[in-house]
Amino acid sequence: MKMKLPVIGGIILSAVMMSCASTKVVTAPAQTDVDRVQEQFPGYTLAQLNEGKSLYESHCGNCHALKKPGDESEKEWREEVPKMVQKVNRKENITLGDEKEELILRYVLTMGPLKK
Ligand code: HEC
């Protein structure tokens, strides 16, 4: 009986990993996304949008599932992101500064509440 536990553990682990992978399938940002928020973020580029996305995906799904950009209002994101960046810094013992915080915030706003 004991022998089977690692196998079951492995199956559960891969199921969990697969479900994590699927939460990352968010619509890929495109130039049209950058274009429609130029008024809010003058000079914003697709490279910055993608950088925000990858920062978000690598740091924001470590304690809870990645939230979908559309799950929070603009006001909520503006309140939560700075608090959460502090959490990331403490947990990972890194310093994501203001610039990276802004990239994360712009990504979730652009692909979430500002989309429409
Ligand atoms: C160290 C663990 C940790 C990390 C890393 C983390 N979070 Fe959180 N997050 C929490 C906890 C705990 C809560 C709920 C309690 C609270 O608000 O403090 C939460 C709540 C939230 C909420 C509001 C909850 C809701 O359902 O409305 C949002 C939005 C959020 N996190 C986004 C982020 C983003 C964006 C990042 C990356 C910058 C991030 N989190 C990284 C632990 C974390």
Backbone and ligand atoms as CSV (ligand in chain L), in Angstrom:
chain,resi,resn,atom,element,x,y,z
A,1,MET,N,N,0.838,-1.211,0.000
A,1,MET,CA,C,0.000,0.000,0.000
A,1,MET,C,C,0.864,1.249,0.000
A,2,LYS,N,N,1.880,1.238,0.879
A,2,LYS,CA,C,2.771,2.392,0.984
A,2,LYS,C,C,3.451,2.720,-0.352
A,3,MET,N,N,3.781,1.660,-1.104
A,3,MET,CA,C,4.484,1.821,-2.374
A,3,MET,C,C,3.709,2.695,-3.358
A,4,LYS,N,N,2.410,2.679,-3.257
A,4,LYS,CA,C,1.594,3.388,-4.261
A,4,LYS,C,C,1.493,4.891,-4.003
A,5,LEU,N,N,1.784,5.281,-2.791
A,5,LEU,CA,C,1.623,6.707,-2.458
A,5,LEU,C,C,2.394,7.669,-3.356
A,6,PRO,N,N,3.673,7.392,-3.621
A,6,PRO,CA,C,4.396,8.338,-4.494
A,6,PRO,C,C,3.743,8.472,-5.861
A,7,VAL,N,N,3.199,7.354,-6.366
A,7,VAL,CA,C,2.559,7.388,-7.686
A,7,VAL,C,C,1.327,8.296,-7.653
A,8,ILE,N,N,0.510,8.095,-6.620
A,8,ILE,CA,C,-0.695,8.926,-6.486
A,8,ILE,C,C,-0.302,10.388,-6.304
A,9,GLY,N,N,0.714,10.596,-5.458
A,9,GLY,CA,C,1.224,11.953,-5.259
A,9,GLY,C,C,1.633,12.580,-6.573
A,10,GLY,N,N,2.307,11.806,-7.388
A,10,GLY,CA,C,2.759,12.299,-8.699
A,10,GLY,C,C,1.600,12.672,-9.592
A,11,ILE,N,N,0.557,11.851,-9.553
A,11,ILE,CA,C,-0.621,12.138,-10.383
A,11,ILE,C,C,-1.299,13.435,-9.918
A,12,ILE,N,N,-1.439,13.557,-8.590
A,12,ILE,CA,C,-2.065,14.770,-8.053
A,12,ILE,C,C,-1.223,15.992,-8.410
A,13,LEU,N,N,0.098,15.855,-8.224
A,13,LEU,CA,C,1.002,16.966,-8.513
A,13,LEU,C,C,0.894,17.398,-9.973
A,14,SER,N,N,0.869,16.428,-10.887
A,14,SER,CA,C,0.813,16.844,-12.293
A,14,SER,C,C,-0.542,17.458,-12.635
A,15,ALA,N,N,-1.615,16.979,-11.958
A,15,ALA,CA,C,-2.933,17.585,-12.184
A,15,ALA,C,C,-2.921,19.041,-11.721
A,16,VAL,N,N,-2.300,19.272,-10.548
A,16,VAL,CA,C,-2.217,20.634,-10.024
A,16,VAL,C,C,-1.408,21.507,-10.972
A,17,MET,N,N,-0.289,20.952,-11.450
A,17,MET,CA,C,0.554,21.736,-12.348
A,17,MET,C,C,-0.171,22.070,-13.645
A,18,MET,N,N,-0.951,21.119,-14.128
A,18,MET,CA,C,-1.690,21.384,-15.362
A,18,MET,C,C,-2.746,22.471,-15.154
A,19,SER,N,N,-3.400,22.434,-13.990
A,19,SER,CA,C,-4.422,23.452,-13.761
A,19,SER,C,C,-3.780,24.829,-13.590
A,20,CYS,N,N,-2.576,24.877,-13.040
A,20,CYS,CA,C,-1.866,26.152,-12.923
A,20,CYS,C,C,-1.519,26.672,-14.308
A,21,ALA,N,N,-1.043,25.756,-15.157
A,21,ALA,CA,C,-0.653,26.172,-16.504
A,21,ALA,C,C,-1.842,26.776,-17.237
A,22,SER,N,N,-3.026,26.186,-17.051
A,22,SER,CA,C,-4.164,26.687,-17.808
A,22,SER,C,C,-4.627,28.067,-17.328
A,23,THR,N,N,-4.347,28.408,-16.029
A,23,THR,CA,C,-4.744,29.741,-15.576
A,23,THR,C,C,-3.900,30.815,-16.258
A,24,LYS,N,N,-2.760,30.409,-16.827
A,24,LYS,CA,C,-1.899,31.393,-17.478
A,24,LYS,C,C,-2.360,31.709,-18.899
A,25,VAL,N,N,-3.324,30.947,-19.390
A,25,VAL,CA,C,-3.776,31.205,-20.743
A,25,VAL,C,C,-4.759,32.375,-20.719
A,26,VAL,N,N,-4.193,33.542,-20.717
A,26,VAL,CA,C,-4.967,34.779,-20.782
A,26,VAL,C,C,-4.698,35.288,-22.199
A,27,THR,N,N,-5.672,35.935,-22.790
A,27,THR,CA,C,-5.480,36.435,-24.151
A,27,THR,C,C,-4.146,37.166,-24.277
A,28,ALA,N,N,-3.393,36.819,-25.282
A,28,ALA,CA,C,-2.099,37.477,-25.481
A,28,ALA,C,C,-2.311,38.947,-25.820
A,29,PRO,N,N,-1.540,39.824,-25.178
A,29,PRO,CA,C,-1.664,41.244,-25.481
A,29,PRO,C,C,-1.271,41.524,-26.939
A,30,ALA,N,N,-1.931,42.485,-27.534
A,30,ALA,CA,C,-1.630,42.851,-28.917
A,30,ALA,C,C,-1.477,44.367,-29.018
A,31,GLN,N,N,-0.969,44.820,-30.138
A,31,GLN,CA,C,-0.780,46.256,-30.349
A,31,GLN,C,C,-2.100,47.026,-30.174
A,32,THR,N,N,-3.215,46.405,-30.569
A,32,THR,CA,C,-4.501,47.096,-30.436
A,32,THR,C,C,-4.833,47.395,-28.970
A,33,ASP,N,N,-4.336,46.522,-28.055
A,33,ASP,CA,C,-4.562,46.770,-26.632
A,33,ASP,C,C,-3.793,48.008,-26.178
A,34,VAL,N,N,-2.561,48.119,-26.673
A,34,VAL,CA,C,-1.733,49.271,-26.324
A,34,VAL,C,C,-2.352,50.552,-26.904
A,35,ASP,N,N,-2.820,50.440,-28.129
A,35,ASP,CA,C,-3.402,51.618,-28.807
A,35,ASP,C,C,-4.607,52.181,-28.047
A,36,ARG,N,N,-5.464,51.280,-27.548
A,36,ARG,CA,C,-6.685,51.799,-26.937
A,36,ARG,C,C,-6.484,52.422,-25.559
A,37,VAL,N,N,-5.273,52.289,-24.960
A,37,VAL,CA,C,-5.050,52.935,-23.660
A,37,VAL,C,C,-4.031,54.079,-23.724
A,38,GLN,N,N,-3.730,54.520,-24.959
A,38,GLN,CA,C,-2.738,55.603,-25.096
A,38,GLN,C,C,-3.138,56.861,-24.337
A,39,GLU,N,N,-4.440,57.094,-24.233
A,39,GLU,CA,C,-4.883,58.298,-23.544
A,39,GLU,C,C,-4.537,58.229,-22.051
A,40,GLN,N,N,-4.775,57.045,-21.451
A,40,GLN,CA,C,-4.445,56.869,-20.024
A,40,GLN,C,C,-2.937,56.777,-19.801
A,41,PHE,N,N,-2.255,56.038,-20.703
A,41,PHE,CA,C,-0.817,55.797,-20.521
A,41,PHE,C,C,-0.058,56.261,-21.762
A,42,PRO,N,N,0.177,57.560,-21.892
A,42,PRO,CA,C,0.839,58.068,-23.100
A,42,PRO,C,C,2.216,57.428,-23.303
A,43,GLY,N,N,2.462,56.962,-24.540
A,43,GLY,CA,C,3.768,56.384,-24.873
A,43,GLY,C,C,3.927,54.921,-24.476
A,44,TYR,N,N,2.866,54.335,-23.939
A,44,TYR,CA,C,2.888,52.923,-23.520
A,44,TYR,C,C,3.144,52.028,-24.730
A,45,THR,N,N,4.028,51.022,-24.553
A,45,THR,CA,C,4.373,50.150,-25.687
A,45,THR,C,C,3.942,48.703,-25.436
A,46,LEU,N,N,3.906,47.936,-26.540
A,46,LEU,CA,C,3.555,46.515,-26.440
A,46,LEU,C,C,4.615,45.769,-25.626
A,47,ALA,N,N,5.882,46.175,-25.759
A,47,ALA,CA,C,6.952,45.532,-24.973
A,47,ALA,C,C,6.700,45.728,-23.477
A,48,GLN,N,N,6.249,46.932,-23.096
A,48,GLN,CA,C,5.961,47.192,-21.676
A,48,GLN,C,C,4.759,46.379,-21.199
A,49,LEU,N,N,3.755,46.279,-22.068
A,49,LEU,CA,C,2.570,45.493,-21.718
A,49,LEU,C,C,2.963,44.029,-21.486
A,50,ASN,N,N,3.792,43.504,-22.384
A,50,ASN,CA,C,4.232,42.115,-22.230
A,50,ASN,C,C,5.128,41.921,-21.018
A,51,GLU,N,N,5.933,42.922,-20.707
A,51,GLU,CA,C,6.785,42.814,-19.530
A,51,GLU,C,C,5.921,42.784,-18.262
A,52,GLY,N,N,4.886,43.632,-18.258
A,52,GLY,CA,C,3.965,43.637,-17.122
A,52,GLY,C,C,3.304,42.286,-16.964
A,53,LYS,N,N,2.921,41.691,-18.099
A,53,LYS,CA,C,2.276,40.381,-18.063
A,53,LYS,C,C,3.215,39.340,-17.472
A,54,SER,N,N,4.461,39.335,-17.907
A,54,SER,CA,C,5.338,38.290,-17.405
A,54,SER,C,C,5.710,38.528,-15.939
A,55,LEU,N,N,5.831,39.788,-15.527
A,55,LEU,CA,C,6.066,40.068,-14.095
A,55,LEU,C,C,4.881,39.569,-13.277
A,56,TYR,N,N,3.702,39.879,-13.780
A,56,TYR,CA,C,2.480,39.472,-13.095
A,56,TYR,C,C,2.423,37.953,-12.959
A,57,GLU,N,N,2.670,37.261,-14.061
A,57,GLU,CA,C,2.566,35.801,-14.044
A,57,GLU,C,C,3.646,35.163,-13.190
A,58,SER,N,N,4.832,35.760,-13.148
A,58,SER,CA,C,5.865,35.091,-12.358
A,58,SER,C,C,5.806,35.424,-10.874
A,59,HIS,N,N,5.187,36.548,-10.490
A,59,HIS,CA,C,5.211,36.903,-9.067
A,59,HIS,C,C,3.855,36.865,-8.375
A,60,CYS,N,N,2.768,36.899,-9.112
A,60,CYS,CA,C,1.474,37.117,-8.466
A,60,CYS,C,C,0.631,35.869,-8.296
A,61,GLY,N,N,1.154,34.708,-8.683
A,61,GLY,CA,C,0.372,33.488,-8.531
A,61,GLY,C,C,1.006,32.539,-7.526
A,62,ASN,N,N,1.893,33.081,-6.692
A,62,ASN,CA,C,2.626,32.203,-5.775
A,62,ASN,C,C,1.890,31.918,-4.480
A,63,CYS,N,N,0.977,32.776,-4.073
A,63,CYS,CA,C,0.232,32.536,-2.827
A,63,CYS,C,C,-1.205,32.139,-3.121
A,64,HIS,N,N,-1.784,32.743,-4.122
A,64,HIS,CA,C,-3.158,32.419,-4.512
A,64,HIS,C,C,-3.135,32.251,-6.021
A,65,ALA,N,N,-4.225,31.731,-6.576
A,65,ALA,CA,C,-4.293,31.597,-8.030
A,65,ALA,C,C,-4.169,32.989,-8.650
A,66,LEU,N,N,-3.618,33.060,-9.834
A,66,LEU,CA,C,-3.554,34.342,-10.536
A,66,LEU,C,C,-4.966,34.855,-10.734
A,67,LYS,N,N,-5.208,36.075,-10.348
A,67,LYS,CA,C,-6.532,36.674,-10.571
A,67,LYS,C,C,-6.597,37.071,-12.041
A,68,LYS,N,N,-7.786,37.006,-12.602
A,68,LYS,CA,C,-7.924,37.468,-13.984
A,68,LYS,C,C,-7.971,38.987,-13.974
A,69,PRO,N,N,-7.325,39.630,-14.950
A,69,PRO,CA,C,-7.357,41.104,-14.965
A,69,PRO,C,C,-8.777,41.648,-14.873
A,70,GLY,N,N,-9.753,40.934,-15.458
A,70,GLY,CA,C,-11.130,41.401,-15.460
A,70,GLY,C,C,-11.869,41.171,-14.141
A,71,ASP,N,N,-11.236,40.475,-13.196
A,71,ASP,CA,C,-11.910,40.157,-11.932
A,71,ASP,C,C,-12.014,41.322,-10.961
A,72,GLU,N,N,-11.181,42.346,-11.143
A,72,GLU,CA,C,-11.171,43.469,-10.201
A,72,GLU,C,C,-11.484,44.759,-10.965
A,73,SER,N,N,-12.027,45.719,-10.244
A,73,SER,CA,C,-12.279,47.026,-10.861
A,73,SER,C,C,-10.964,47.815,-10.881
A,74,GLU,N,N,-10.976,48.928,-11.611
A,74,GLU,CA,C,-9.772,49.760,-11.657
A,74,GLU,C,C,-9.376,50.206,-10.243
A,75,LYS,N,N,-10.391,50.635,-9.480
A,75,LYS,CA,C,-10.130,51.105,-8.123
A,75,LYS,C,C,-9.493,50.002,-7.280
A,76,GLU,N,N,-10.031,48.779,-7.400
A,76,GLU,CA,C,-9.483,47.663,-6.620
A,76,GLU,C,C,-8.032,47.361,-7.009
A,77,TRP,N,N,-7.780,47.330,-8.314
A,77,TRP,CA,C,-6.396,47.049,-8.738
A,77,TRP,C,C,-5.444,48.122,-8.224
A,78,ARG,N,N,-5.886,49.375,-8.301
A,78,ARG,CA,C,-4.993,50.453,-7.844
A,78,ARG,C,C,-4.719,50.356,-6.349
A,79,GLU,N,N,-5.662,49.802,-5.600
A,79,GLU,CA,C,-5.441,49.613,-4.163
A,79,GLU,C,C,-4.615,48.356,-3.886
A,80,GLU,N,N,-4.944,47.278,-4.608
A,80,GLU,CA,C,-4.322,45.980,-4.308
A,80,GLU,C,C,-2.881,45.856,-4.795
A,81,VAL,N,N,-2.595,46.328,-6.012
A,81,VAL,CA,C,-1.269,46.069,-6.581
A,81,VAL,C,C,-0.129,46.569,-5.683
A,82,PRO,N,N,-0.185,47.818,-5.179
A,82,PRO,CA,C,0.916,48.255,-4.309
A,82,PRO,C,C,1.063,47.386,-3.051
A,83,LYS,N,N,-0.085,46.991,-2.453
A,83,LYS,CA,C,-0.026,46.132,-1.268
A,83,LYS,C,C,0.595,44.787,-1.599
A,84,MET,N,N,0.187,44.258,-2.773
A,84,MET,CA,C,0.643,42.922,-3.163
A,84,MET,C,C,2.099,42.926,-3.578
A,85,VAL,N,N,2.557,44.016,-4.169
A,85,VAL,CA,C,3.969,44.097,-4.534
A,85,VAL,C,C,4.822,44.034,-3.253
A,86,GLN,N,N,4.325,44.662,-2.176
A,86,GLN,CA,C,5.034,44.561,-0.891
A,86,GLN,C,C,5.118,43.109,-0.438
A,87,LYS,N,N,4.008,42.389,-0.635
A,87,LYS,CA,C,3.983,40.973,-0.246
A,87,LYS,C,C,4.993,40.171,-1.066
A,88,VAL,N,N,5.032,40.444,-2.378
A,88,VAL,CA,C,5.979,39.748,-3.249
A,88,VAL,C,C,7.400,40.014,-2.754
A,89,ASN,N,N,7.701,41.268,-2.494
A,89,ASN,CA,C,9.053,41.632,-2.062
A,89,ASN,C,C,9.443,40.914,-0.779
A,90,ARG,N,N,8.496,40.827,0.148
A,90,ARG,CA,C,8.794,40.151,1.407
A,90,ARG,C,C,8.973,38.656,1.194
A,91,LYS,N,N,8.053,38.073,0.439
A,91,LYS,CA,C,8.097,36.628,0.250
A,91,LYS,C,C,9.336,36.197,-0.531
A,92,GLU,N,N,9.637,36.922,-1.607
A,92,GLU,CA,C,10.743,36.496,-2.470
A,92,GLU,C,C,12.064,37.149,-2.076
A,93,ASN,N,N,11.994,38.054,-1.101
A,93,ASN,CA,C,13.185,38.795,-0.691
A,93,ASN,C,C,13.843,39.504,-1.878
A,94,ILE,N,N,13.015,40.227,-2.609
A,94,ILE,CA,C,13.491,40.998,-3.760
A,94,ILE,C,C,12.954,42.418,-3.606
A,95,THR,N,N,13.279,43.280,-4.528
A,95,THR,CA,C,12.713,44.624,-4.514
A,95,THR,C,C,12.171,44.967,-5.890
A,96,LEU,N,N,10.891,44.695,-6.076
A,96,LEU,CA,C,10.239,45.188,-7.286
A,96,LEU,C,C,9.957,46.656,-6.984
A,97,GLY,N,N,10.564,47.538,-7.720
A,97,GLY,CA,C,10.392,48.969,-7.439
A,97,GLY,C,C,9.148,49.552,-8.081
A,98,ASP,N,N,9.051,50.879,-8.028
A,98,ASP,CA,C,7.885,51.592,-8.565
A,98,ASP,C,C,7.643,51.308,-10.039
A,99,GLU,N,N,8.754,51.210,-10.784
A,99,GLU,CA,C,8.622,51.028,-12.229
A,99,GLU,C,C,7.949,49.689,-12.546
A,100,LYS,N,N,8.396,48.621,-11.862
A,100,LYS,CA,C,7.816,47.298,-12.102
A,100,LYS,C,C,6.400,47.220,-11.562
A,101,GLU,N,N,6.174,47.885,-10.439
A,101,GLU,CA,C,4.815,47.928,-9.889
A,101,GLU,C,C,3.875,48.557,-10.924
A,102,GLU,N,N,4.330,49.640,-11.540
A,102,GLU,CA,C,3.524,50.322,-12.552
A,102,GLU,C,C,3.287,49.424,-13.771
A,103,LEU,N,N,4.295,48.651,-14.168
A,103,LEU,CA,C,4.122,47.745,-15.314
A,103,LEU,C,C,3.066,46.685,-15.010
A,104,ILE,N,N,3.085,46.173,-13.785
A,104,ILE,CA,C,2.091,45.170,-13.392
A,104,ILE,C,C,0.698,45.799,-13.384
A,105,LEU,N,N,0.609,46.993,-12.782
A,105,LEU,CA,C,-0.677,47.683,-12.707
A,105,LEU,C,C,-1.231,47.984,-14.109
A,106,ARG,N,N,-0.368,48.487,-14.984
A,106,ARG,CA,C,-0.840,48.804,-16.346
A,106,ARG,C,C,-1.292,47.557,-17.091
A,107,TYR,N,N,-0.580,46.446,-16.862
A,107,TYR,CA,C,-0.981,45.211,-17.528
A,107,TYR,C,C,-2.391,44.793,-17.093
A,108,VAL,N,N,-2.634,44.720,-15.784
A,108,VAL,CA,C,-3.957,44.255,-15.346
A,108,VAL,C,C,-5.060,45.233,-15.737
A,109,LEU,N,N,-4.752,46.529,-15.693
A,109,LEU,CA,C,-5.780,47.515,-16.080
A,109,LEU,C,C,-6.074,47.428,-17.573
A,110,THR,N,N,-5.013,47.322,-18.379
A,110,THR,CA,C,-5.187,47.302,-19.834
A,110,THR,C,C,-5.954,46.068,-20.293
A,111,MET,N,N,-5.634,44.915,-19.689
A,111,MET,CA,C,-6.275,43.672,-20.110
A,111,MET,C,C,-7.548,43.394,-19.314
A,112,GLY,N,N,-7.823,44.234,-18.314
A,112,GLY,CA,C,-9.013,44.043,-17.489
A,112,GLY,C,C,-9.987,45.195,-17.614
A,113,PRO,N,N,-10.103,46.030,-16.547
A,113,PRO,CA,C,-11.132,47.078,-16.521
A,113,PRO,C,C,-11.097,48.070,-17.689
A,114,LEU,N,N,-9.925,48.298,-18.281
A,114,LEU,CA,C,-9.882,49.277,-19.379
A,114,LEU,C,C,-10.167,48.647,-20.738
A,115,LYS,N,N,-10.431,47.342,-20.722
A,115,LYS,CA,C,-10.720,46.641,-21.979
A,115,LYS,C,C,-12.206,46.797,-22.270
A,116,LYS,N,N,-12.558,47.217,-23.476
A,116,LYS,CA,C,-13.961,47.404,-23.833
A,116,LYS,C,C,-14.018,48.497,-24.879
L,1,HEC,C1,C,2.953,36.453,-0.120
L,1,HEC,C2,C,1.702,35.964,-0.711
L,1,HEC,C3,C,1.052,36.787,-1.815
L,1,HEC,C4,C,1.619,37.215,-2.977
L,1,HEC,C5,C,3.041,36.976,-3.486
L,1,HEC,C6,C,0.580,37.941,-3.690
L,1,HEC,N1,N,-0.585,37.919,-2.982
L,1,HEC,FE1,FE,-2.354,38.753,-3.531
L,1,HEC,N2,N,-3.179,38.209,-1.751
L,1,HEC,C7,C,-2.521,37.524,-0.735
L,1,HEC,C8,C,-3.422,37.407,0.410
L,1,HEC,C9,C,-3.068,36.707,1.726
L,1,HEC,C10,C,-4.624,38.043,0.046
L,1,HEC,C11,C,-5.905,38.239,0.880
L,1,HEC,C12,C,-5.730,39.121,2.059
L,1,HEC,C13,C,-5.195,40.488,1.798
L,1,HEC,O1,O,-5.824,41.261,1.032
L,1,HEC,O2,O,-4.111,40.800,2.342
L,1,HEC,C14,C,-4.433,38.542,-1.308
L,1,HEC,C15,C,-5.405,39.216,-2.024
L,1,HEC,C16,C,-5.256,39.699,-3.313
L,1,HEC,C17,C,-6.277,40.421,-4.044
L,1,HEC,C18,C,-7.648,40.803,-3.543
L,1,HEC,C19,C,-8.451,39.612,-3.250
L,1,HEC,C20,C,-9.782,39.528,-3.945
L,1,HEC,O3,O,-10.204,38.368,-4.143
L,1,HEC,O4,O,-10.391,40.554,-4.257
L,1,HEC,C21,C,-5.734,40.736,-5.255
L,1,HEC,C22,C,-6.415,41.477,-6.392
L,1,HEC,C23,C,-4.381,40.229,-5.269
L,1,HEC,N3,N,-4.117,39.581,-4.080
L,1,HEC,C24,C,-3.510,40.390,-6.319
L,1,HEC,C25,C,-2.145,40.090,-6.253
L,1,HEC,C26,C,-1.164,40.572,-7.199
L,1,HEC,C27,C,-1.443,41.467,-8.392
L,1,HEC,C28,C,0.043,40.075,-6.804
L,1,HEC,C29,C,1.397,40.324,-7.427
L,1,HEC,C30,C,1.881,41.699,-7.440
L,1,HEC,C31,C,-0.197,39.270,-5.601
L,1,HEC,N4,N,-1.531,39.322,-5.301
L,1,HEC,C32,C,0.774,38.573,-4.913
L,1,HEC,C33,C,-1.257,37.010,-0.810
L,1,HEC,C34,C,-0.333,37.237,-1.812
